[in-house]
C-alpha cells in the first residue's frame, strides 16, 4: 500500500493539469449511501413495491411523485460533511495542480469543502425548479414541503417541483458532457475515484484521456483497472489523507 501511495504522490508532483473524476464512493465516508455496493441503496431498500432504480426514473417521478419524494426525503436529504477526499482535492486545487472536479454525485460536498471548478454530471440536489414552467423554486420552501411529506408544487403554475438531478430516462444537462470531456482531453493526469465505472454515458468520458497518468482508486476492482497506470483498492479518503502528507512535505 505505501509503495502505491508514494508512486501516486510522485505522479501528482510531475503533473500540473490534474482532473478528478468521482462517483458515489467519494461520499460514502461522509455517511451518504452509494447505489450499487452490497450495502448500497439498490441492494438494501426493499420497502417499496418498485425498485429504487424505478423510483429514480423520469416516468415514475410524474407517475408517483408522492412515492418519489418519500424515497428522496429518506435517502437524499442528509446532513453530511466533506471527508478527507473532498478536502484533499481542495488542497490540490489551491496548489494549482487540480484544474477540475467532475462528479457523478448530487450532494454538493465538493463545493461545501471549497472546490471551485466542479462539473456536476448528474445535477445537484440543492436546487429545484418547476417541471412545467421551469421557474426556479426556493430551496428552503421546497425542503419544508418534502420534510412535511407534501409534494412541492410551483406557486406560479401549480406544476410539480423537481430537483435539479438527472433521473433515469433523462439526458445530461446541456453543456455538461462537453465541459467534462474537454477537461479530460486536456489533462495530464486523470484520477478516477469512488466509482465502479458502470454508469453511462459518464463512465465513457474517461476514454477521452490522452495524458500521462491515469489512476483509479476504488474499494473494488473496475473493468478499467488494466488500462490504468496505477490502481489502488482502498478507501479513497484514506488514500488521499496519506498522499497529501507526502505532497505537503
GIGI-V492804 format. One record per residue. N is the residue number from 1. RES is the residue in three letters. SS is DSSP state (hx for helix, st for strand, lp for the rest). OMEGA is omega in whole degrees, -180 to 180 (none if undefined). Layout:
# GIGI-V492804
n=N res=RES ss=SS omega=OMEGA
n=N res=RES ss=SS omega=OMEGA
This chain:
# GIGI-V492804
n=1 res=UNK ss=lp omega=-178
n=2 res=UNK ss=hx omega=176
n=3 res=UNK ss=hx omega=179
n=4 res=UNK ss=hx omega=178
n=5 res=UNK ss=hx omega=180
n=6 res=UNK ss=hx omega=178
n=7 res=UNK ss=hx omega=179
n=8 res=UNK ss=hx omega=180
n=9 res=UNK ss=hx omega=179
n=10 res=UNK ss=hx omega=178
n=11 res=UNK ss=hx omega=180
n=12 res=UNK ss=hx omega=-179
n=13 res=UNK ss=hx omega=180
n=14 res=UNK ss=hx omega=-170
n=15 res=UNK ss=lp omega=-178
n=16 res=UNK ss=lp omega=178
n=17 res=UNK ss=lp omega=-176
n=18 res=UNK ss=st omega=175
n=19 res=UNK ss=st omega=176
n=20 res=UNK ss=st omega=178
n=21 res=UNK ss=st omega=-173
n=22 res=UNK ss=st omega=179
n=23 res=UNK ss=lp omega=-172
n=24 res=UNK ss=hx omega=-179
n=25 res=UNK ss=hx omega=178
n=26 res=UNK ss=hx omega=-174
n=27 res=UNK ss=lp omega=-178
n=28 res=UNK ss=hx omega=179
n=29 res=UNK ss=hx omega=173
n=30 res=UNK ss=hx omega=178
n=31 res=UNK ss=lp omega=179
n=32 res=UNK ss=lp omega=-178
n=33 res=UNK ss=lp omega=171
n=34 res=UNK ss=lp omega=-174
n=35 res=UNK ss=lp omega=-166
n=36 res=UNK ss=lp omega=-180
n=37 res=UNK ss=lp omega=-180
n=38 res=UNK ss=lp omega=-179
n=39 res=UNK ss=lp omega=-178
n=40 res=UNK ss=lp omega=-176
n=41 res=UNK ss=hx omega=-175
n=42 res=UNK ss=hx omega=-178
n=43 res=UNK ss=hx omega=-176
n=44 res=UNK ss=hx omega=-178
n=45 res=UNK ss=lp omega=-176
n=46 res=UNK ss=lp omega=-171
n=47 res=UNK ss=lp omega=-177
n=48 res=UNK ss=lp omega=-180
n=49 res=UNK ss=lp omega=178
n=50 res=UNK ss=lp omega=-178
n=51 res=UNK ss=lp omega=176
n=52 res=UNK ss=hx omega=178
n=53 res=UNK ss=hx omega=179
n=54 res=UNK ss=hx omega=180
n=55 res=UNK ss=hx omega=-177
n=56 res=UNK ss=lp omega=178
n=57 res=UNK ss=st omega=-179
n=58 res=UNK ss=hx omega=-176
n=59 res=UNK ss=hx omega=-179
n=60 res=UNK ss=hx omega=179
n=61 res=UNK ss=hx omega=-179
n=62 res=UNK ss=hx omega=179
n=63 res=UNK ss=hx omega=-176
n=64 res=UNK ss=lp omega=-178
n=65 res=UNK ss=hx omega=178
n=66 res=UNK ss=hx omega=179
n=67 res=UNK ss=hx omega=178
n=68 res=UNK ss=hx omega=-176
n=69 res=UNK ss=hx omega=173
n=70 res=UNK ss=hx omega=178
n=71 res=UNK ss=hx omega=-178
n=72 res=UNK ss=hx omega=-180
n=73 res=UNK ss=hx omega=-176
n=74 res=UNK ss=hx omega=-169
n=75 res=UNK ss=hx omega=-178
n=76 res=UNK ss=lp omega=177
n=77 res=UNK ss=lp omega=-176
n=78 res=UNK ss=lp omega=178
n=79 res=UNK ss=lp omega=-175
n=80 res=UNK ss=lp omega=179
n=81 res=UNK ss=lp omega=178
n=82 res=UNK ss=lp omega=178
n=83 res=UNK ss=lp omega=-175
n=84 res=UNK ss=hx omega=179
n=85 res=UNK ss=hx omega=178
n=86 res=UNK ss=hx omega=-177
n=87 res=UNK ss=hx omega=179
n=88 res=UNK ss=hx omega=179
n=89 res=UNK ss=hx omega=175
n=90 res=UNK ss=hx omega=179
n=91 res=UNK ss=hx omega=179
n=92 res=UNK ss=hx omega=177
n=93 res=UNK ss=hx omega=179
n=94 res=UNK ss=hx omega=178
n=95 res=UNK ss=lp omega=-178
n=96 res=UNK ss=lp omega=176
n=97 res=UNK ss=lp omega=-174
n=98 res=UNK ss=st omega=-178
n=99 res=UNK ss=st omega=-178
n=100 res=UNK ss=st omega=170
n=101 res=UNK ss=st omega=176
n=102 res=UNK ss=st omega=-175
n=103 res=UNK ss=st omega=173
n=104 res=UNK ss=lp omega=-177
n=105 res=UNK ss=lp omega=-178
n=106 res=UNK ss=lp omega=-171
n=107 res=UNK ss=lp omega=178
n=108 res=UNK ss=lp omega=-176
n=109 res=UNK ss=hx omega=177
n=110 res=UNK ss=hx omega=178
n=111 res=UNK ss=hx omega=179
n=112 res=UNK ss=hx omega=178
n=113 res=UNK ss=hx omega=179
n=114 res=UNK ss=lp omega=177
n=115 res=UNK ss=lp omega=-175
n=116 res=UNK ss=lp omega=-177
n=117 res=UNK ss=lp omega=-178
n=118 res=UNK ss=st omega=177
n=119 res=UNK ss=st omega=-177
n=120 res=UNK ss=st omega=-176
n=121 res=UNK ss=lp omega=-174
n=122 res=UNK ss=lp omega=176
n=123 res=UNK ss=st omega=-178
n=124 res=UNK ss=st omega=179
n=125 res=UNK ss=st omega=-177
n=126 res=UNK ss=st omega=-180
n=127 res=UNK ss=st omega=-177
n=128 res=UNK ss=st omega=176
n=129 res=UNK ss=st omega=-179
n=130 res=UNK ss=st omega=-180
n=131 res=UNK ss=lp omega=-177
n=132 res=UNK ss=lp omega=-176
n=133 res=UNK ss=lp omega=176
n=134 res=UNK ss=lp omega=179
n=135 res=UNK ss=lp omega=-180
n=136 res=UNK ss=st omega=-179
n=137 res=UNK ss=st omega=178
n=138 res=UNK ss=lp omega=-174
n=139 res=UNK ss=hx omega=-177
n=140 res=UNK ss=hx omega=179
n=141 res=UNK ss=hx omega=179
n=142 res=UNK ss=hx omega=-179
n=143 res=UNK ss=hx omega=177
n=144 res=UNK ss=hx omega=178
n=145 res=UNK ss=hx omega=-177
n=146 res=UNK ss=hx omega=-179
n=147 res=UNK ss=hx omega=177
n=148 res=UNK ss=lp omega=179
n=149 res=UNK ss=lp omega=175
n=150 res=UNK ss=lp omega=173
n=151 res=UNK ss=lp omega=-179
n=152 res=UNK ss=lp omega=-178
n=153 res=UNK ss=st omega=-180
n=154 res=UNK ss=lp omega=179
n=155 res=UNK ss=lp omega=-179
n=156 res=UNK ss=lp omega=-175
n=157 res=UNK ss=lp omega=179
n=158 res=UNK ss=lp omega=179
n=159 res=UNK ss=lp omega=180
n=160 res=UNK ss=st omega=176
n=161 res=UNK ss=st omega=-178
n=162 res=UNK ss=st omega=175
n=163 res=UNK ss=st omega=-179
n=164 res=UNK ss=st omega=178
n=165 res=UNK ss=st omega=179
n=166 res=UNK ss=lp omega=178
n=167 res=UNK ss=lp omega=173
n=168 res=UNK ss=st omega=-178
n=169 res=UNK ss=lp omega=-180
n=170 res=UNK ss=lp omega=176
n=171 res=UNK ss=lp omega=174
n=172 res=UNK ss=lp omega=179
n=173 res=UNK ss=lp omega=-177
n=174 res=UNK ss=lp omega=174
n=175 res=UNK ss=lp omega=-176
n=176 res=UNK ss=hx omega=-180
n=177 res=UNK ss=hx omega=-179
n=178 res=UNK ss=hx omega=179
n=179 res=UNK ss=hx omega=-180
n=180 res=UNK ss=hx omega=-179
n=181 res=UNK ss=hx omega=180
n=182 res=UNK ss=hx omega=179
n=183 res=UNK ss=hx omega=-180
n=184 res=UNK ss=hx omega=180
n=185 res=UNK ss=hx omega=-175
n=186 res=UNK ss=hx omega=-178
n=187 res=UNK ss=lp omega=173
n=188 res=UNK ss=lp omega=175
n=189 res=UNK ss=st omega=178
n=190 res=UNK ss=st omega=176
n=191 res=UNK ss=st omega=179
n=192 res=UNK ss=st omega=-175
n=193 res=UNK ss=st omega=173
n=194 res=UNK ss=lp omega=179
n=195 res=UNK ss=lp omega=178
n=196 res=UNK ss=lp omega=-178
n=197 res=UNK ss=lp omega=-178
n=198 res=UNK ss=lp omega=-177
n=199 res=UNK ss=lp omega=180
n=200 res=UNK ss=lp omega=11
n=201 res=UNK ss=lp omega=-174
n=202 res=UNK ss=hx omega=-176
n=203 res=UNK ss=hx omega=-179
n=204 res=UNK ss=hx omega=-176
n=205 res=UNK ss=hx omega=-176
n=206 res=UNK ss=hx omega=178
n=207 res=UNK ss=hx omega=180
n=208 res=UNK ss=hx omega=-178
n=209 res=UNK ss=lp omega=180
n=210 res=UNK ss=lp omega=-174
n=211 res=UNK ss=lp omega=-172
n=212 res=UNK ss=lp omega=-174
n=213 res=UNK ss=st omega=169
n=214 res=UNK ss=st omega=-178
n=215 res=UNK ss=st omega=178
n=216 res=UNK ss=st omega=177
n=217 res=UNK ss=st omega=-178
n=218 res=UNK ss=lp omega=-178
n=219 res=UNK ss=lp omega=179
n=220 res=UNK ss=lp omega=-180
n=221 res=UNK ss=lp omega=174
n=222 res=UNK ss=lp omega=179
n=223 res=UNK ss=lp omega=-177
n=224 res=UNK ss=lp omega=-176
n=225 res=UNK ss=hx omega=-177
n=226 res=UNK ss=hx omega=179
n=227 res=UNK ss=hx omega=-177
n=228 res=UNK ss=lp omega=175
n=229 res=UNK ss=lp omega=178
n=230 res=UNK ss=st omega=177
n=231 res=UNK ss=st omega=-179
n=232 res=UNK ss=st omega=-179
n=233 res=UNK ss=lp omega=-174
n=234 res=UNK ss=lp omega=175
n=235 res=UNK ss=lp omega=-176
n=236 res=UNK ss=hx omega=177
n=237 res=UNK ss=hx omega=179
n=238 res=UNK ss=hx omega=-180
n=239 res=UNK ss=hx omega=-178
n=240 res=UNK ss=hx omega=178
n=241 res=UNK ss=hx omega=-179
n=242 res=UNK ss=hx omega=-177
n=243 res=UNK ss=hx omega=180
n=244 res=UNK ss=hx omega=175
n=245 res=UNK ss=hx omega=-180
n=246 res=UNK ss=hx omega=-178
n=247 res=UNK ss=hx omega=-174
n=248 res=UNK ss=lp omega=179
n=249 res=UNK ss=lp omega=none
